[in-house]
Amino acid sequence: MTMTSHAHVAFTPREREIIRAILSAQSNKAIADSLGISEQSVKNRLTKLYRKLGISSRLELMRTLMKEAG
C-alpha cells in the first residue's frame, strides 16, 4: 500500500487523540490515563487504526504517520 492511498483515510476525533499521543511516544497506559479510558480500549482503538491503514504494528503506524507528515 502506498502512502498516497492513506490520504483518503478519515480519523475519528478519538483516533486523532491517540495518534497525537503515539507520536509523543506515550505508552498505552499513559494514553489511557490521559484520555480517561482503559488500556484495553486504547489497544482496541489501535487495532482499528492498524486495520484502517493496512498495517500491523505500532512501529508501522509511526512510520506511516511520520512519512505523511513529512
N, CA, C and O atoms as a DFTB+ gen file, in Angstrom:
280 C
 N C O
     1  1       0.852      -1.179       0.000
     2  2       0.000       0.000       0.000
     3  2       0.892       1.234       0.000
     4  3       1.817       1.339       0.805
     5  1       0.615       2.156      -0.894
     6  2       1.440       3.357      -0.968
     7  2       0.931       4.429      -0.021
     8  3      -0.205       4.376       0.450
     9  1       1.776       5.388       0.246
    10  2       1.408       6.454       1.169
    11  2       0.222       7.258       0.641
    12  3      -0.630       7.684       1.421
    13  1       0.158       7.470      -0.671
    14  2      -0.932       8.258      -1.212
    15  2      -2.275       7.586      -0.981
    16  3      -3.301       8.264      -0.930
    17  1      -2.288       6.265      -0.842
    18  2      -3.554       5.579      -0.611
    19  2      -4.099       5.850       0.784
    20  3      -5.277       5.600       1.040
    21  1      -3.276       6.352       1.684
    22  2      -3.733       6.679       3.038
    23  2      -4.363       8.060       3.124
    24  3      -5.003       8.387       4.123
    25  1      -4.190       8.865       2.098
    26  2      -4.670      10.245       2.139
    27  2      -6.176      10.329       2.337
    28  3      -6.666      11.310       2.898
    29  1      -6.915       9.331       1.893
    30  2      -8.369       9.359       1.992
    31  2      -8.901       8.820       3.318
    32  3     -10.107       8.867       3.559
    33  1      -8.033       8.314       4.171
    34  2      -8.464       7.738       5.435
    35  2      -8.901       8.851       6.384
    36  3      -8.154       9.792       6.651
    37  1     -10.124       8.720       6.882
    38  2     -10.640       9.703       7.850
    39  2     -10.512       9.130       9.256
    40  3     -10.901       7.990       9.513
    41  1      -9.967       9.925      10.151
    42  2      -9.802       9.502      11.537
    43  2     -10.862      10.162      12.405
    44  3     -11.237      11.315      12.189
    45  1     -11.338       9.409      13.392
    46  2     -12.287       9.965      14.354
    47  2     -11.532      10.899      15.296
    48  3     -10.304      10.839      15.371
    49  1     -12.245      11.753      16.007
    50  2     -11.560      12.617      16.981
    51  2     -10.741      11.818      17.998
    52  3      -9.627      12.217      18.339
    53  1     -11.273      10.701      18.483
    54  2     -10.546       9.877      19.457
    55  2      -9.305       9.266      18.819
    56  3      -8.253       9.195      19.455
    57  1      -9.418       8.825      17.568
    58  2      -8.249       8.283      16.885
    59  2      -7.175       9.358      16.741
    60  3      -5.988       9.072      16.896
    61  1      -7.577      10.573      16.448
    62  2      -6.602      11.667      16.346
    63  2      -5.902      11.910      17.678
    64  3      -4.699      12.167      17.707
    65  1      -6.645      11.830      18.778
    66  2      -6.029      11.988      20.109
    67  2      -4.998      10.898      20.351
    68  3      -3.906      11.166      20.852
    69  1      -5.345       9.679      19.996
    70  2      -4.434       8.552      20.196
    71  2      -3.217       8.689      19.286
    72  3      -2.092       8.410      19.702
    73  1      -3.438       9.114      18.059
    74  2      -2.318       9.327      17.139
    75  2      -1.354      10.369      17.697
    76  3      -0.140      10.165      17.671
    77  1      -1.878      11.474      18.196
    78  2      -1.005      12.514      18.778
    79  2      -0.195      11.935      19.939
    80  3       0.993      12.225      20.080
    81  1      -0.841      11.119      20.764
    82  2      -0.151      10.522      21.904
    83  2       0.929       9.539      21.449
    84  3       2.015       9.491      22.026
    85  1       0.626       8.763      20.420
    86  2       1.611       7.817      19.871
    87  2       2.822       8.582      19.356
    88  3       3.962       8.190      19.605
    89  1       2.576       9.662      18.645
    90  2       3.682      10.454      18.108
    91  2       4.484      11.146      19.205
    92  3       5.624      11.554      18.986
    93  1       3.884      11.276      20.385
    94  2       4.589      11.831      21.540
    95  2       5.260      10.729      22.351
    96  3       5.760      10.972      23.449
    97  1       5.267       9.518      21.802
    98  2       5.917       8.347      22.405
    99  2       5.319       7.936      23.743
   100  3       6.031       7.440      24.616
   101  1       4.012       8.141      23.909
   102  2       3.343       7.718      25.141
   103  2       3.009       6.233      25.081
   104  3       2.697       5.698      24.018
   105  1       3.078       5.587      26.215
   106  2       2.693       4.178      26.314
   107  2       1.170       4.069      26.277
   108  3       0.457       5.055      26.459
   109  1       0.690       2.851      26.039
   110  2      -0.762       2.629      26.063
   111  2      -1.354       3.028      27.407
   112  3      -2.441       3.603      27.464
   113  1      -0.645       2.727      28.482
   114  2      -1.147       3.072      29.809
   115  2      -1.233       4.589      29.985
   116  3      -2.223       5.104      30.507
   117  1      -0.200       5.296      29.549
   118  2      -0.202       6.760      29.652
   119  2      -1.325       7.360      28.808
   120  3      -1.990       8.306      29.231
   121  1      -1.531       6.810      27.624
   122  2      -2.617       7.284      26.765
   123  2      -3.955       7.060      27.450
   124  3      -4.798       7.956      27.495
   125  1      -4.144       5.864      27.981
   126  2      -5.395       5.528      28.673
   127  2      -5.642       6.478      29.836
   128  3      -6.749       6.991      30.000
   129  1      -4.621       6.711      30.635
   130  2      -4.756       7.604      31.788
   131  2      -5.113       9.022      31.357
   132  3      -5.971       9.662      31.965
   133  1      -4.456       9.512      30.308
   134  2      -4.709      10.894      29.884
   135  2      -6.088      11.068      29.246
   136  3      -6.667      12.153      29.304
   137  1      -6.612      10.002      28.640
   138  2      -7.919      10.089      27.990
   139  2      -9.066       9.598      28.871
   140  3     -10.235       9.719      28.504
   141  1      -8.726       9.045      30.034
   142  2      -9.759       8.557      30.943
   143  2     -10.467       7.315      30.431
   144  3     -11.661       7.124      30.664
   145  1      -9.708       6.463      29.721
   146  2     -10.260       5.204      29.223
   147  2      -9.357       4.070      29.678
   148  3      -8.279       4.308      30.223
   149  1      -9.792       2.845      29.457
   150  2      -8.978       1.711      29.878
   151  2      -7.847       1.458      28.885
   152  3      -7.914       1.860      27.723
   153  1      -6.830       0.797      29.362
   154  2      -5.710       0.442      28.494
   155  2      -6.193      -0.494      27.381
   156  3      -5.701      -0.427      26.255
   157  1      -7.144      -1.353      27.693
   158  2      -7.698      -2.249      26.675
   159  2      -8.415      -1.456      25.578
   160  3      -8.356      -1.825      24.405
   161  1      -9.084      -0.378      25.954
   162  2      -9.742       0.467      24.947
   163  2      -8.720       1.085      23.999
   164  3      -8.963       1.190      22.797
   165  1      -7.583       1.490      24.540
   166  2      -6.509       2.030      23.702
   167  2      -6.040       0.951      22.728
   168  3      -5.883       1.213      21.535
   169  1      -5.819      -0.249      23.232
   170  2      -5.376      -1.355      22.377
   171  2      -6.401      -1.644      21.285
   172  3      -6.033      -1.868      20.131
   173  1      -7.679      -1.639      21.642
   174  2      -8.735      -1.890      20.660
   175  2      -8.740      -0.822      19.576
   176  3      -8.875      -1.131      18.392
   177  1      -8.595       0.430      19.982
   178  2      -8.596       1.524      19.003
   179  2      -7.355       1.467      18.111
   180  3      -7.430       1.776      16.922
   181  1      -6.231       1.079      18.676
   182  2      -5.028       0.928      17.862
   183  2      -5.216      -0.169      16.820
   184  3      -4.807      -0.019      15.669
   185  1      -5.830      -1.260      17.224
   186  2      -6.094      -2.349      16.289
   187  2      -6.965      -1.860      15.130
   188  3      -6.718      -2.212      13.977
   189  1      -7.976      -1.054      15.432
   190  2      -8.837      -0.497      14.384
   191  2      -8.048       0.441      13.470
   192  3      -8.245       0.440      12.255
   193  1      -7.156       1.240      14.059
   194  2      -6.305       2.123      13.255
   195  2      -5.415       1.310      12.320
   196  3      -5.273       1.645      11.144
   197  1      -4.819       0.245      12.844
   198  2      -3.953      -0.603      12.024
   199  2      -4.741      -1.147      10.833
   200  3      -4.257      -1.134       9.701
   201  1      -5.951      -1.621      11.095
   202  2      -6.779      -2.170      10.014
   203  2      -7.109      -1.099       8.979
   204  3      -7.040      -1.354       7.776
   205  1      -7.466       0.089       9.438
   206  2      -7.789       1.192       8.520
   207  2      -6.634       1.488       7.577
   208  3      -6.834       1.765       6.394
   209  1      -5.430       1.424       8.115
   210  2      -4.241       1.789       7.351
   211  2      -3.564       0.604       6.673
   212  3      -2.604       0.785       5.924
   213  1      -4.051      -0.593       6.925
   214  2      -3.462      -1.777       6.322
   215  2      -2.084      -2.091       6.858
   216  3      -1.207      -2.543       6.121
   217  1      -1.894      -1.850       8.151
   218  2      -0.615      -2.111       8.805
   219  2      -0.850      -3.044       9.991
   220  3      -1.988      -3.411      10.282
   221  1       0.237      -3.429      10.676
   222  2       0.049      -4.410      11.749
   223  2       0.821      -4.118      13.031
   224  3       0.861      -4.959      13.929
   225  1       1.439      -2.932      13.131
   226  2       2.195      -2.667      14.355
   227  2       2.279      -1.182      14.656
   228  3       2.034      -0.336      13.796
   229  1       2.627      -0.893      15.884
   230  2       2.816       0.487      16.340
   231  2       3.950       1.157      15.561
   232  3       3.856       2.332      15.207
   233  1       5.014       0.410      15.298
   234  2       6.137       0.946      14.548
   235  2       5.705       1.343      13.139
   236  3       6.063       2.417      12.655
   237  1       4.937       0.480      12.486
   238  2       4.435       0.810      11.153
   239  2       3.526       2.037      11.206
   240  3       3.553       2.873      10.302
   241  1       2.727       2.143      12.259
   242  2       1.851       3.302      12.417
   243  2       2.688       4.572      12.510
   244  3       2.396       5.563      11.841
   245  1       3.713       4.543      13.328
   246  2       4.568       5.723      13.485
   247  2       5.276       6.065      12.167
   248  3       5.359       7.237      11.798
   249  1       5.778       5.061      11.466
   250  2       6.431       5.300      10.178
   251  2       5.449       5.921       9.182
   252  3       5.785       6.879       8.485
   253  1       4.255       5.379       9.122
   254  2       3.228       5.871       8.217
   255  2       2.886       7.322       8.523
   256  3       2.820       8.155       7.619
   257  1       2.672       7.616       9.778
   258  2       2.306       8.973      10.177
   259  2       3.435       9.959       9.942
   260  3       3.195      11.089       9.517
   261  1       4.658       9.545      10.213
   262  2       5.805      10.417      10.013
   263  2       6.007      10.722       8.528
   264  3       6.309      11.859       8.166
   265  1       5.844       9.721       7.675
   266  2       6.000       9.917       6.233
   267  2       4.926      10.864       5.710
   268  3       5.210      11.729       4.882
   269  1       3.695      10.705       6.188
   270  2       2.606      11.542       5.719
   271  2       2.767      12.974       6.206
   272  3       2.379      13.917       5.517
   273  1       3.338      13.136       7.396
   274  2       3.540      14.489       7.946
   275  2       4.706      15.190       7.242
   276  3       4.720      16.415       7.121
   277  1       5.682      14.404       6.782
   278  2       6.891      14.962       6.200
   279  2       6.700      15.311       4.780
   280  3       7.628      15.797       4.134
